[in-house]
Amino acid sequence: MGTNKKVVLAIFIMAAIIAGGLFIYKVKSHKPAAAQQAAQAAAVQNSAGSNSAVSDNGGWGGDSGWGEENGASGEAPSVHISRAKRQLINVKTTAAEIEPLQKTIRATGVVTYDETRLATVNTKVEGWIEKLYVDYTGMYVKKGQPLATIYSPELYATQQEYLNVLKWAGQGKGQTGGSIGPMLSKDAASLVTAARRRLELYDIPKSEIRHIETTGKPIRDLTIYSPVSGYVVEKDAVNGMKAEPGQTLFNVADLSRVWILADVFEDDLALIGTGQWADITIGAFPGKIFRAKIDYVYPSISGQTRTAKVRFSIPNPDLKLKPQMYSDVLIQADMGKRLVIPASAVIDTGVRQIVYVDQGQGNFEPRAITTGIKTDTLDEVLSGLKPGEKVASQAAFLIDSESRLEGITQ
């Protein structure tokens, strides 16, 4: 019996040792799995917290258009730039301020004729040009200077008719007897007046009409005179050609005052009006500035260039300004006081405009803003910023890159 008890006891001890070993093995094999499950649970919780900050508005939430880092924190996300990195990329900040805003509108212009000083020379009768006194374009003529002579059979016949009426009227004055004499005199006077008026309507000068009356002979050629002093800018008359009534023979322009027509883009049209001053420079006169006021804004826009014509009138007493000269026009538009920030602070993504607001301690909050008028150096802020808030005005692009790398800005 003693031997059997020892055997049983040994078996029991060995079974206990085996069971203990199995227990220890199971504990060790399950411990990493439990740690992994705990880590996965923590990651899910963090992911849920992060996703709670993302709104349905393109990943940005809140009134400013940006989400929150933590769903319960209520704080806008920000990117942290260390002091060393800020010095390295040379970050500078500027406060949004209300100040007078002036925009410079640039336009290109061309010198042209003053249309109110442009005259067309033609004839009111059919005829042939017998002689030209002006035989090339660009010639300067004075008012009343002869330009050409024209032979018109129709005009010659009208002069002969006038002489006949004059002769008949003279004979009528010598008639006596009853009431026939006064009646003939009255009719003759009416006919003379009508014939003279016809000659005047054909632009026959009064001096030549008196010459016809004195000599009793019609003038074969009609002389055409310049109506204004200026330059012949267009010449269609040629010796021997047939001229039709109303056909343009010459165009004469007075260049003592010229126009400059500038093309202004439609986006800037609301900022300009008549009476505004402009500085005009012309390449032929370096260093010289012509000051002029806008005297007319044309009512239509070119469909090809999307620009409207703006007109300036400039004195040209020495005739240095010549038609078709190009010019650069600078118009200063005073916009009053506006909330502005440096143009370098605004990052245009194509969908929205972003600035990085300095929150202190190297933290910059990305914020969507609405901009208005833009100048060379300043942008007007319509919404999204308050006066006094500081924004990154230098290295904003690098801050934006860091923000996107960290997933703060979408």
C-alpha positions as CSV (number, residue, x, y, z in Angstrom):
1,M,0.0,0.0,0.0
2,G,2.8,2.4,0.8
3,T,4.2,2.0,-2.7
4,N,0.9,2.6,-4.4
5,K,0.4,5.8,-2.4
6,K,3.8,7.1,-3.5
7,V,3.0,6.4,-7.1
8,V,-0.3,8.2,-7.0
9,L,1.3,11.2,-5.2
10,A,4.0,11.4,-7.9
11,I,1.4,11.3,-10.7
12,F,-0.6,14.0,-9.0
13,I,2.4,16.3,-8.6
14,M,3.4,15.8,-12.2
15,A,-0.2,16.6,-13.3
16,A,-0.1,19.8,-11.2
17,I,3.2,20.8,-12.7
18,I,1.9,20.3,-16.3
19,A,-1.4,22.2,-15.6
20,G,0.6,25.1,-14.1
21,G,2.9,25.2,-17.2
22,L,-0.1,25.3,-19.5
23,F,-1.7,28.1,-17.5
24,I,1.5,30.2,-17.7
25,Y,1.8,29.6,-21.4
26,K,-1.8,30.7,-22.1
27,V,-1.4,33.9,-20.0
28,K,1.8,34.9,-21.9
29,S,0.3,34.2,-25.3
30,H,-2.9,36.3,-24.6
31,K,-1.2,39.4,-23.1
32,P,0.1,40.9,-26.5
33,A,-3.3,40.4,-28.1
34,A,-5.0,42.3,-25.2
35,A,-2.5,45.2,-25.5
36,Q,-3.1,45.3,-29.3
37,Q,-6.8,45.4,-28.8
38,A,-6.4,48.3,-26.3
39,A,-4.2,50.2,-28.7
40,Q,-6.8,49.7,-31.5
41,A,-9.5,50.9,-29.2
42,A,-7.5,54.0,-28.4
43,A,-6.9,54.7,-32.2
44,V,-10.6,54.3,-32.9
45,Q,-11.4,56.7,-30.1
46,N,-8.9,59.3,-31.4
47,S,-10.1,58.8,-34.9
48,A,-13.7,59.4,-33.8
49,G,-12.6,62.5,-31.9
50,S,-10.8,63.8,-35.0
51,N,-13.7,63.1,-37.3
52,S,-16.1,64.9,-35.1
53,A,-14.2,68.1,-35.9
54,V,-14.8,67.7,-39.7
55,S,-18.0,69.2,-40.9
56,D,-20.0,68.5,-44.0
57,N,-18.7,71.7,-45.6
58,G,-15.7,70.4,-47.4
59,G,-14.0,69.3,-44.2
60,W,-14.2,72.8,-42.6
61,G,-16.7,73.7,-39.9
62,G,-17.5,76.7,-37.7
63,D,-18.6,80.2,-38.6
64,S,-15.2,81.1,-40.0
65,G,-15.3,78.1,-42.4
66,W,-12.7,76.0,-40.5
67,G,-13.1,72.9,-38.3
68,E,-11.9,72.2,-34.8
69,E,-9.0,70.1,-33.7
70,N,-11.1,68.4,-31.0
71,G,-14.9,67.9,-31.1
72,A,-15.4,69.1,-27.6
73,S,-12.7,71.8,-27.4
74,G,-14.5,74.5,-29.7
75,E,-11.2,75.8,-30.8
76,A,-10.3,76.5,-34.5
77,P,-7.4,74.4,-35.8
78,S,-4.0,76.0,-36.0
79,V,-0.6,75.1,-37.3
80,H,2.4,75.6,-34.9
81,I,5.6,77.0,-36.3
82,S,8.5,76.9,-33.9
83,R,10.6,79.9,-33.2
84,A,13.6,78.6,-35.0
85,K,11.5,77.8,-38.1
86,R,9.8,81.2,-38.0
87,Q,13.2,82.8,-38.0
88,L,14.4,80.5,-40.8
89,I,11.5,81.3,-43.2
90,N,11.4,84.9,-42.1
91,V,7.8,85.1,-40.9
92,K,6.4,88.6,-40.5
93,T,2.9,89.6,-39.4
94,T,0.8,92.7,-40.1
95,A,-2.4,93.9,-38.4
96,A,-5.5,94.5,-40.5
97,E,-6.2,98.2,-40.4
98,I,-8.8,100.7,-41.7
99,E,-7.0,103.2,-43.8
100,P,-7.6,105.3,-47.0
101,L,-7.4,103.1,-50.1
102,Q,-6.4,104.4,-53.5
103,K,-6.3,102.3,-56.6
104,T,-4.2,103.0,-59.7
105,I,-5.9,102.0,-62.9
106,R,-3.6,101.4,-65.8
107,A,-4.7,101.7,-69.4
108,T,-3.2,102.1,-72.8
109,G,-4.3,104.8,-75.1
110,V,-3.8,106.3,-78.6
111,V,-3.7,109.8,-79.8
112,T,-6.4,110.6,-82.3
113,Y,-8.2,113.6,-84.0
114,D,-10.6,115.8,-82.1
115,E,-13.7,114.9,-84.0
116,T,-15.3,118.3,-83.2
117,R,-12.3,119.8,-85.2
118,L,-12.5,117.6,-88.2
119,A,-14.1,118.9,-91.5
120,T,-15.0,117.2,-94.7
121,V,-14.8,119.0,-98.0
122,N,-17.1,117.9,-100.8
123,T,-19.2,119.4,-103.6
124,K,-23.0,119.7,-104.0
125,V,-23.0,119.5,-107.8
126,E,-21.7,117.0,-110.3
127,G,-18.6,118.0,-112.1
128,W,-15.0,117.4,-113.1
129,I,-11.9,118.5,-111.1
130,E,-10.0,120.9,-113.3
131,K,-7.1,121.9,-110.9
132,L,-5.8,120.8,-107.5
133,Y,-4.1,123.3,-105.2
134,V,-3.6,120.6,-102.6
135,D,-1.9,117.6,-104.2
136,Y,-0.6,115.6,-101.2
137,T,-1.9,114.3,-97.8
138,G,-0.5,116.1,-94.7
139,M,-0.4,119.6,-96.2
140,Y,-1.3,122.4,-93.9
141,V,-4.1,124.7,-95.2
142,K,-5.6,127.8,-93.7
143,K,-9.3,128.6,-93.5
144,G,-10.5,130.0,-96.8
145,Q,-7.5,128.7,-98.8
146,P,-8.5,127.3,-102.2
147,L,-8.2,123.5,-102.5
148,A,-9.4,122.7,-106.0
149,T,-11.5,124.0,-108.9
150,I,-14.3,122.0,-110.5
151,Y,-16.2,122.5,-113.8
152,S,-19.9,121.7,-113.6
153,P,-22.2,122.1,-116.6
154,E,-25.2,122.2,-114.2
155,L,-23.7,125.0,-112.2
156,Y,-22.8,126.9,-115.4
157,A,-26.4,126.6,-116.6
158,T,-27.6,127.9,-113.3
159,Q,-25.4,131.0,-113.5
160,Q,-26.6,131.6,-117.1
161,E,-30.2,131.4,-115.9
162,Y,-29.4,133.9,-113.2
163,L,-28.0,136.4,-115.7
164,N,-31.1,135.9,-117.9
165,V,-33.4,136.7,-115.0
166,L,-31.4,139.8,-114.1
167,K,-31.6,141.0,-117.7
168,W,-35.3,140.3,-117.9
169,A,-35.9,142.1,-114.5
170,G,-34.0,145.1,-115.9
171,Q,-36.2,145.2,-118.9
172,G,-39.3,144.9,-116.7
173,K,-38.4,148.1,-114.9
174,G,-38.8,150.1,-118.1
175,Q,-42.3,148.8,-118.7
176,T,-45.1,151.3,-118.2
177,G,-48.7,151.2,-118.8
178,G,-51.5,150.1,-116.5
179,S,-50.9,147.5,-113.9
180,I,-48.7,145.3,-116.1
181,G,-45.5,147.1,-115.2
182,P,-45.7,146.7,-111.4
183,M,-46.7,143.1,-111.7
184,L,-43.8,142.2,-114.0
185,S,-41.4,144.0,-111.6
186,K,-42.7,142.1,-108.7
187,D,-42.4,138.7,-110.5
188,A,-38.9,139.6,-111.8
189,A,-37.7,140.4,-108.3
190,S,-39.0,137.1,-107.0
191,L,-37.2,135.2,-109.8
192,V,-34.0,137.0,-109.2
193,T,-34.1,136.2,-105.5
194,A,-34.8,132.5,-106.2
195,A,-31.9,132.3,-108.8
196,R,-29.5,134.0,-106.4
197,R,-30.5,131.6,-103.6
198,R,-29.8,128.6,-105.8
199,L,-26.3,129.8,-106.4
200,E,-25.8,130.4,-102.7
201,L,-27.0,126.8,-101.9
202,Y,-24.4,125.5,-104.4
203,D,-21.8,127.2,-102.1
204,I,-20.9,130.0,-104.5
205,P,-19.3,132.8,-102.5
206,K,-21.2,136.1,-102.4
207,S,-18.1,137.8,-103.9
208,E,-18.3,135.6,-106.9
209,I,-22.0,136.2,-107.3
210,R,-21.3,139.9,-107.4
211,H,-18.6,139.3,-110.0
212,I,-21.1,137.5,-112.1
213,E,-23.6,140.4,-111.8
214,T,-20.9,142.9,-112.6
215,T,-19.4,141.2,-115.6
216,G,-22.5,139.6,-117.0
217,K,-20.7,136.4,-117.7
218,P,-20.9,133.0,-115.8
219,I,-17.8,131.6,-114.1
220,R,-16.7,128.4,-115.8
221,D,-15.0,126.8,-112.8
222,L,-16.2,126.6,-109.2
223,T,-13.4,127.1,-106.6
224,I,-13.6,124.9,-103.4
225,Y,-12.2,126.5,-100.3
226,S,-11.1,125.0,-97.0
227,P,-13.7,125.5,-94.2
228,V,-11.1,125.3,-91.4
229,S,-7.4,125.7,-90.7
230,G,-5.6,122.4,-90.3
231,Y,-3.9,119.5,-92.0
232,V,-5.2,117.5,-94.9
233,V,-5.5,114.1,-93.3
234,E,-7.4,112.5,-96.2
235,K,-7.3,113.3,-100.0
236,D,-9.5,111.5,-102.5
237,A,-9.5,114.3,-105.1
238,V,-7.4,113.6,-108.3
239,N,-6.9,115.9,-111.3
240,G,-9.5,115.2,-114.0
241,M,-11.7,112.9,-111.9
242,K,-15.5,113.2,-111.9
243,A,-16.9,114.3,-108.6
244,E,-20.4,113.3,-107.5
245,P,-22.6,115.4,-105.2
246,G,-21.7,114.6,-101.6
247,Q,-18.5,112.7,-102.4
248,T,-15.6,113.4,-100.0
249,L,-12.8,115.1,-101.6
250,F,-10.7,116.2,-98.6
251,N,-10.7,115.7,-94.8
252,V,-9.1,118.6,-92.9
253,A,-8.2,118.2,-89.2
254,D,-7.3,121.0,-86.7
255,L,-4.6,119.4,-84.5
256,S,-4.3,122.3,-82.0
257,R,-6.2,120.1,-79.7
258,V,-6.2,116.2,-79.8
259,W,-8.0,113.4,-78.1
260,I,-6.5,110.4,-76.3
261,L,-8.7,107.3,-76.2
262,A,-7.7,104.8,-73.5
263,D,-9.0,101.3,-73.1
264,V,-10.2,100.6,-69.5
265,F,-11.1,97.0,-68.5
266,E,-14.7,96.5,-67.5
267,D,-13.7,95.4,-63.9
268,D,-12.4,99.0,-63.3
269,L,-15.2,100.9,-65.0
270,A,-17.2,101.3,-61.7
271,L,-14.2,103.2,-60.3
272,I,-13.9,105.9,-62.9
273,G,-16.0,108.8,-64.1
274,T,-15.8,112.2,-65.8
275,G,-13.7,114.8,-64.1
276,Q,-11.1,112.4,-62.7
277,W,-7.5,113.4,-63.3
278,A,-5.0,111.1,-65.0
279,D,-1.2,111.1,-65.7
280,I,-0.5,110.4,-69.4
281,T,3.0,109.5,-70.7
282,I,4.0,109.1,-74.3
283,G,7.0,107.2,-75.5
284,A,8.2,109.9,-77.8
285,F,8.6,112.3,-74.9
286,P,10.3,110.4,-72.0
287,G,10.0,112.1,-68.6
288,K,7.1,114.3,-69.7
289,I,3.7,113.9,-68.0
290,F,0.5,115.2,-69.6
291,R,-2.2,115.9,-67.0
292,A,-5.8,115.6,-68.2
293,K,-9.3,115.0,-67.0
294,I,-11.7,112.4,-68.3
295,D,-14.2,114.2,-70.3
296,Y,-16.2,111.3,-71.6
297,V,-16.7,107.5,-70.9
298,Y,-18.1,105.7,-73.9
299,P,-21.3,103.7,-73.3
300,S,-20.3,100.4,-74.9
301,I,-17.7,97.7,-74.3
302,S,-15.7,95.8,-76.9
303,G,-16.7,92.2,-77.1
304,Q,-13.1,91.1,-78.0
305,T,-11.1,93.0,-75.4
306,R,-13.7,93.5,-72.7
307,T,-12.7,97.2,-72.5
308,A,-14.5,100.5,-72.8
309,K,-13.1,103.7,-74.3
310,V,-12.3,106.7,-72.0
311,R,-11.6,110.0,-73.6
312,F,-9.2,112.8,-72.7
313,S,-8.8,116.1,-74.5
314,I,-5.3,117.7,-74.5
315,P,-4.1,121.0,-75.9
316,N,-1.5,120.6,-78.7
317,P,-0.3,124.1,-79.5
318,D,3.1,123.1,-80.8
319,L,1.7,120.1,-82.7
320,K,4.1,117.6,-81.0
321,L,1.3,115.1,-80.4
322,K,0.5,113.3,-83.6
323,P,-2.4,110.9,-84.3
324,Q,-1.8,107.2,-83.7
325,M,0.9,107.8,-81.0
326,Y,0.6,105.3,-78.2
327,S,0.3,106.4,-74.6
328,D,0.3,105.0,-71.0
329,V,-2.5,106.3,-68.8
330,L,-2.6,106.2,-65.0
331,I,-5.9,107.0,-63.3
332,Q,-6.0,107.4,-59.5
333,A,-9.3,106.3,-58.0
334,D,-9.9,107.3,-54.4
335,M,-11.9,104.5,-52.7
336,G,-12.2,106.1,-49.2
337,K,-11.4,104.2,-46.0
338,R,-11.4,100.4,-46.1
339,L,-10.3,97.5,-44.0
340,V,-7.1,96.3,-45.7
341,I,-4.3,93.8,-45.3
342,P,-1.1,93.3,-47.4
343,A,-1.8,91.5,-50.7
344,S,1.0,89.0,-49.9
345,A,-1.0,87.7,-46.9
346,V,-3.8,86.4,-49.0
347,I,-3.5,82.9,-50.5
348,D,-6.0,82.3,-53.4
349,T,-6.8,78.6,-53.8
350,G,-9.1,79.2,-56.7
351,V,-12.1,78.4,-54.5
352,R,-11.5,80.7,-51.5
353,Q,-9.0,83.2,-50.1
354,I,-7.1,82.2,-47.0
355,V,-5.1,84.1,-44.5
356,Y,-3.1,82.8,-41.5
357,V,-4.1,84.7,-38.3
358,D,-1.4,85.0,-35.7
359,Q,-2.7,83.4,-32.4
360,G,0.6,83.9,-30.5
361,Q,3.2,81.4,-29.4
362,G,3.9,80.4,-32.9
363,N,0.3,79.3,-33.6
364,F,-1.4,80.4,-36.9
365,E,-5.0,79.9,-37.6
366,P,-6.0,79.4,-41.2
367,R,-9.1,81.5,-42.0
368,A,-11.2,82.0,-45.1
369,I,-11.9,85.7,-45.9
370,T,-13.8,87.6,-48.6
371,T,-11.8,90.2,-50.5
372,G,-12.9,93.2,-52.4
373,I,-10.9,95.9,-54.2
374,K,-7.3,94.9,-54.9
375,T,-4.4,97.3,-55.4
376,D,-0.7,96.6,-56.2
377,T,0.1,96.1,-52.5
378,L,-3.2,95.9,-50.5
379,D,-6.4,93.9,-50.6
380,E,-9.7,95.0,-49.1
381,V,-11.2,92.7,-46.6
382,L,-15.0,92.5,-46.7
383,S,-15.5,89.7,-44.1
384,G,-13.5,87.2,-42.1
385,L,-11.2,89.6,-40.2
386,K,-11.5,92.3,-37.6
387,P,-9.4,95.4,-37.3
388,G,-6.3,94.8,-35.3
389,E,-6.1,91.0,-36.0
390,K,-2.6,90.1,-37.2
391,V,-2.0,87.9,-40.2
392,A,1.2,86.4,-41.7
393,S,2.2,88.9,-44.4
394,Q,5.5,87.2,-45.3
395,A,6.1,83.5,-45.7
396,A,2.4,82.8,-45.7
397,F,2.8,80.3,-48.5
398,L,5.3,78.3,-46.5
399,I,2.9,78.3,-43.5
400,D,0.2,77.1,-45.8
401,S,2.4,74.3,-47.0
402,E,3.1,73.2,-43.4
403,S,-0.6,73.4,-42.6
404,R,-1.5,71.2,-45.5
405,L,1.2,68.7,-44.6
406,E,-0.3,68.4,-41.2
407,G,-3.8,67.9,-42.6
408,I,-5.1,71.1,-41.0
409,T,-5.9,72.9,-44.3
410,Q,-7.8,71.0,-46.9
